[in-house]
Amino acid sequence: MTKRKRKLRILQLFLLFLGLLIIFLTYANKERKTEIIIPKSQQKKINNQLTNKKLENTDIFYNIEYSGLDLAGNRYTLKSEEAYNNKSNNELINMKFVEAVFYFKDDTVLYVKSNEGLYNNKTLDMNFYGNVTAKYQDSELFAEKAEYSNLRSYLTISENVEIKDIRGSMFAEKLLFDIKKQKLNIASYNGGKVSANLSLK
């Protein structure tokens, strides 16, 4: 075998080995999981597009405010950072990052905040959901749900209710706040019995 043929054989073997190595690395990399990194700005656009698809039948509003008088003659304001309504039912307004303020005739004020809310612009009923916090005089309240009925002039607060007051803390199953009479009924965990009936006058 001449030197030239030997060199050619070595070159052929080297190229064959190199080709096999490239094929092996190509298919070996395909089996590995690939991570796609999407910039945060692009992620927000994608999330907005997905949200908009879900809300195709709605109108979206930002930084809205409602104000008026309830049936008991108390003034209120209701604010939301973001809201949307369903075109098939314009009375119901779904809200995010909600703040409500009730100004009572005796010059006391009730502040309510929540992550989400539902407002009926016909009946003026309001529902608050998620991380509900309320302040009334020297008391603070924490819960997961609150419902204001304009017709009954009642505020019902439920789900993991905790009250913090200068007199101490209390946990309850449900609170019923009669706005007309300004009385607070507290339902305890022991069989749903009323454990307190406080006059707030």
C-alpha beads as a LAMMPS data file, in Angstrom:
LAMMPS data file: protein, C-alpha beads

201 atoms
200 bonds

1 atom types
1 bond types

-500.0 500.0 xlo xhi
-500.0 500.0 ylo yhi
-500.0 500.0 zlo zhi

Masses

1 110.0

Atoms # bond

1 1 1 0.000 0.000 0.000
2 1 1 1.481 3.295 -1.054
3 1 1 1.838 6.313 1.203
4 1 1 -0.722 8.162 -0.846
5 1 1 -3.352 5.405 -0.423
6 1 1 -2.608 5.193 3.320
7 1 1 -3.105 8.950 3.719
8 1 1 -6.359 8.738 1.747
9 1 1 -7.611 5.880 3.972
10 1 1 -6.744 7.838 7.136
11 1 1 -8.532 10.909 5.750
12 1 1 -11.588 8.797 4.827
13 1 1 -11.701 7.209 8.309
14 1 1 -11.348 10.645 9.920
15 1 1 -14.195 12.075 7.798
16 1 1 -16.382 9.022 8.564
17 1 1 -15.712 9.392 12.293
18 1 1 -16.439 13.141 12.091
19 1 1 -19.713 12.507 10.214
20 1 1 -20.836 9.894 12.785
21 1 1 -19.972 12.295 15.610
22 1 1 -22.030 15.109 14.041
23 1 1 -25.019 12.777 13.536
24 1 1 -24.759 11.526 17.136
25 1 1 -24.588 15.053 18.590
26 1 1 -27.481 16.247 16.432
27 1 1 -29.870 13.492 17.599
28 1 1 -28.592 13.515 21.181
29 1 1 -29.434 17.231 21.480
30 1 1 -32.962 16.637 20.152
31 1 1 -33.736 14.395 23.107
32 1 1 -32.730 17.053 25.597
33 1 1 -35.447 19.394 26.802
34 1 1 -35.072 22.834 25.343
35 1 1 -36.003 25.888 27.366
36 1 1 -37.489 28.820 25.532
37 1 1 -36.896 32.138 27.243
38 1 1 -39.495 34.784 26.442
39 1 1 -38.866 38.380 27.486
40 1 1 -41.246 39.766 30.139
41 1 1 -42.646 42.358 27.752
42 1 1 -43.560 39.587 25.298
43 1 1 -45.102 37.514 28.133
44 1 1 -47.337 40.476 29.062
45 1 1 -48.467 40.851 25.445
46 1 1 -49.311 37.139 25.254
47 1 1 -51.219 37.280 28.562
48 1 1 -53.147 40.350 27.389
49 1 1 -54.052 38.625 24.119
50 1 1 -55.298 35.557 26.008
51 1 1 -57.311 37.755 28.385
52 1 1 -58.773 39.724 25.490
53 1 1 -59.880 36.487 23.809
54 1 1 -61.755 35.528 26.972
55 1 1 -63.300 39.012 27.164
56 1 1 -64.330 39.334 23.516
57 1 1 -67.941 39.944 24.532
58 1 1 -67.050 42.659 27.027
59 1 1 -66.087 46.295 27.299
60 1 1 -63.030 46.996 29.473
61 1 1 -62.685 50.196 31.532
62 1 1 -59.786 51.528 33.602
63 1 1 -59.827 53.678 36.748
64 1 1 -63.608 53.943 36.993
65 1 1 -65.633 55.489 39.812
66 1 1 -69.314 55.255 40.730
67 1 1 -70.967 57.425 43.350
68 1 1 -74.483 57.970 44.580
69 1 1 -77.000 57.478 47.373
70 1 1 -78.305 54.136 48.588
71 1 1 -81.971 53.554 49.475
72 1 1 -81.252 54.480 53.110
73 1 1 -79.961 57.891 52.013
74 1 1 -76.285 57.157 52.721
75 1 1 -73.700 58.407 50.242
76 1 1 -71.145 55.987 48.721
77 1 1 -68.271 55.928 46.244
78 1 1 -66.994 52.822 44.472
79 1 1 -63.657 52.799 42.616
80 1 1 -61.907 50.145 40.546
81 1 1 -58.585 50.062 38.707
82 1 1 -59.994 47.774 36.015
83 1 1 -63.562 46.752 35.184
84 1 1 -65.484 45.006 32.452
85 1 1 -69.099 44.247 31.708
86 1 1 -70.799 41.604 29.657
87 1 1 -72.562 43.001 26.589
88 1 1 -75.480 40.626 27.181
89 1 1 -75.991 42.058 30.707
90 1 1 -74.848 45.669 31.060
91 1 1 -76.126 45.899 34.646
92 1 1 -73.293 43.753 36.047
93 1 1 -69.809 45.263 36.247
94 1 1 -66.903 42.950 37.172
95 1 1 -64.103 44.798 38.924
96 1 1 -60.478 44.348 39.966
97 1 1 -58.703 46.163 42.832
98 1 1 -61.840 47.627 44.355
99 1 1 -62.257 50.405 46.931
100 1 1 -65.610 51.455 48.382
101 1 1 -66.406 54.176 50.901
102 1 1 -69.786 54.453 52.668
103 1 1 -70.585 57.826 54.290
104 1 1 -73.322 57.286 56.880
105 1 1 -75.796 59.897 58.102
106 1 1 -74.239 59.919 61.597
107 1 1 -70.923 61.113 60.038
108 1 1 -69.183 57.726 60.431
109 1 1 -67.352 56.225 57.456
110 1 1 -66.876 52.600 56.364
111 1 1 -63.952 51.780 54.045
112 1 1 -63.919 48.479 52.119
113 1 1 -61.160 47.116 49.829
114 1 1 -60.883 43.835 47.906
115 1 1 -59.047 42.177 45.034
116 1 1 -62.220 41.697 42.980
117 1 1 -65.801 42.877 43.004
118 1 1 -69.160 42.786 41.262
119 1 1 -71.374 45.869 41.026
120 1 1 -74.978 45.939 39.857
121 1 1 -75.501 49.450 38.479
122 1 1 -79.288 48.996 38.546
123 1 1 -79.896 47.641 42.071
124 1 1 -76.653 49.240 43.440
125 1 1 -75.736 45.921 45.120
126 1 1 -72.009 45.298 45.593
127 1 1 -70.023 42.101 46.126
128 1 1 -66.379 42.031 47.232
129 1 1 -64.100 38.985 46.839
130 1 1 -60.554 38.098 47.867
131 1 1 -58.542 39.789 50.625
132 1 1 -61.454 41.893 51.807
133 1 1 -60.399 44.527 54.339
134 1 1 -62.705 46.996 56.031
135 1 1 -62.231 49.871 58.476
136 1 1 -64.989 51.319 60.611
137 1 1 -64.134 53.753 63.404
138 1 1 -61.451 51.998 65.529
139 1 1 -62.082 48.491 64.135
140 1 1 -60.401 46.645 61.255
141 1 1 -61.912 43.635 59.567
142 1 1 -60.405 40.952 57.331
143 1 1 -62.358 38.358 55.295
144 1 1 -62.618 36.705 51.884
145 1 1 -66.129 37.821 50.938
146 1 1 -68.487 40.743 51.570
147 1 1 -71.922 41.454 50.078
148 1 1 -73.783 44.753 50.259
149 1 1 -77.538 44.643 49.631
150 1 1 -78.964 48.070 48.832
151 1 1 -82.589 46.924 49.111
152 1 1 -82.089 45.399 52.575
153 1 1 -79.473 48.002 53.635
154 1 1 -77.312 45.128 54.859
155 1 1 -73.635 44.278 54.623
156 1 1 -72.835 40.560 55.027
157 1 1 -69.199 39.600 55.609
158 1 1 -68.151 35.942 55.523
159 1 1 -65.334 33.393 55.059
160 1 1 -62.371 33.587 57.474
161 1 1 -63.624 36.693 59.237
162 1 1 -61.212 38.335 61.658
163 1 1 -61.886 41.528 63.595
164 1 1 -59.169 43.625 65.204
165 1 1 -60.287 46.237 67.664
166 1 1 -58.775 48.273 70.499
167 1 1 -60.603 45.830 72.796
168 1 1 -58.902 42.785 71.213
169 1 1 -59.235 40.347 68.296
170 1 1 -62.108 38.065 67.381
171 1 1 -62.773 35.398 64.749
172 1 1 -66.249 34.790 63.383
173 1 1 -68.114 32.744 60.818
174 1 1 -70.215 35.612 59.514
175 1 1 -70.938 39.272 60.280
176 1 1 -74.249 40.936 59.490
177 1 1 -74.112 44.741 59.565
178 1 1 -77.546 46.391 59.546
179 1 1 -76.789 49.826 58.127
180 1 1 -80.185 51.380 58.951
181 1 1 -80.135 50.317 62.605
182 1 1 -76.323 50.408 62.780
183 1 1 -76.202 47.070 64.556
184 1 1 -73.679 44.305 64.094
185 1 1 -74.621 40.643 64.539
186 1 1 -71.720 38.199 64.862
187 1 1 -72.195 34.491 64.116
188 1 1 -69.624 32.291 65.863
189 1 1 -68.132 28.917 64.881
190 1 1 -70.001 27.044 67.643
191 1 1 -72.968 25.716 65.724
192 1 1 -73.761 28.964 63.940
193 1 1 -75.128 30.614 67.111
194 1 1 -74.947 34.358 67.523
195 1 1 -72.221 35.085 70.025
196 1 1 -72.619 38.862 70.135
197 1 1 -75.058 41.605 69.214
198 1 1 -73.322 44.968 69.325
199 1 1 -74.827 48.400 68.912
200 1 1 -72.480 50.660 66.987
201 1 1 -74.221 53.938 67.886

Bonds

1 1 1 2
2 1 2 3
3 1 3 4
4 1 4 5
5 1 5 6
6 1 6 7
7 1 7 8
8 1 8 9
9 1 9 10
10 1 10 11
11 1 11 12
12 1 12 13
13 1 13 14
14 1 14 15
15 1 15 16
16 1 16 17
17 1 17 18
18 1 18 19
19 1 19 20
20 1 20 21
21 1 21 22
22 1 22 23
23 1 23 24
24 1 24 25
25 1 25 26
26 1 26 27
27 1 27 28
28 1 28 29
29 1 29 30
30 1 30 31
31 1 31 32
32 1 32 33
33 1 33 34
34 1 34 35
35 1 35 36
36 1 36 37
37 1 37 38
38 1 38 39
39 1 39 40
40 1 40 41
41 1 41 42
42 1 42 43
43 1 43 44
44 1 44 45
45 1 45 46
46 1 46 47
47 1 47 48
48 1 48 49
49 1 49 50
50 1 50 51
51 1 51 52
52 1 52 53
53 1 53 54
54 1 54 55
55 1 55 56
56 1 56 57
57 1 57 58
58 1 58 59
59 1 59 60
60 1 60 61
61 1 61 62
62 1 62 63
63 1 63 64
64 1 64 65
65 1 65 66
66 1 66 67
67 1 67 68
68 1 68 69
69 1 69 70
70 1 70 71
71 1 71 72
72 1 72 73
73 1 73 74
74 1 74 75
75 1 75 76
76 1 76 77
77 1 77 78
78 1 78 79
79 1 79 80
80 1 80 81
81 1 81 82
82 1 82 83
83 1 83 84
84 1 84 85
85 1 85 86
86 1 86 87
87 1 87 88
88 1 88 89
89 1 89 90
90 1 90 91
91 1 91 92
92 1 92 93
93 1 93 94
94 1 94 95
95 1 95 96
96 1 96 97
97 1 97 98
98 1 98 99
99 1 99 100
100 1 100 101
101 1 101 102
102 1 102 103
103 1 103 104
104 1 104 105
105 1 105 106
106 1 106 107
107 1 107 108
108 1 108 109
109 1 109 110
110 1 110 111
111 1 111 112
112 1 112 113
113 1 113 114
114 1 114 115
115 1 115 116
116 1 116 117
117 1 117 118
118 1 118 119
119 1 119 120
120 1 120 121
121 1 121 122
122 1 122 123
123 1 123 124
124 1 124 125
125 1 125 126
126 1 126 127
127 1 127 128
128 1 128 129
129 1 129 130
130 1 130 131
131 1 131 132
132 1 132 133
133 1 133 134
134 1 134 135
135 1 135 136
136 1 136 137
137 1 137 138
138 1 138 139
139 1 139 140
140 1 140 141
141 1 141 142
142 1 142 143
143 1 143 144
144 1 144 145
145 1 145 146
146 1 146 147
147 1 147 148
148 1 148 149
149 1 149 150
150 1 150 151
151 1 151 152
152 1 152 153
153 1 153 154
154 1 154 155
155 1 155 156
156 1 156 157
157 1 157 158
158 1 158 159
159 1 159 160
160 1 160 161
161 1 161 162
162 1 162 163
163 1 163 164
164 1 164 165
165 1 165 166
166 1 166 167
167 1 167 168
168 1 168 169
169 1 169 170
170 1 170 171
171 1 171 172
172 1 172 173
173 1 173 174
174 1 174 175
175 1 175 176
176 1 176 177
177 1 177 178
178 1 178 179
179 1 179 180
180 1 180 181
181 1 181 182
182 1 182 183
183 1 183 184
184 1 184 185
185 1 185 186
186 1 186 187
187 1 187 188
188 1 188 189
189 1 189 190
190 1 190 191
191 1 191 192
192 1 192 193
193 1 193 194
194 1 194 195
195 1 195 196
196 1 196 197
197 1 197 198
198 1 198 199
199 1 199 200
200 1 200 201
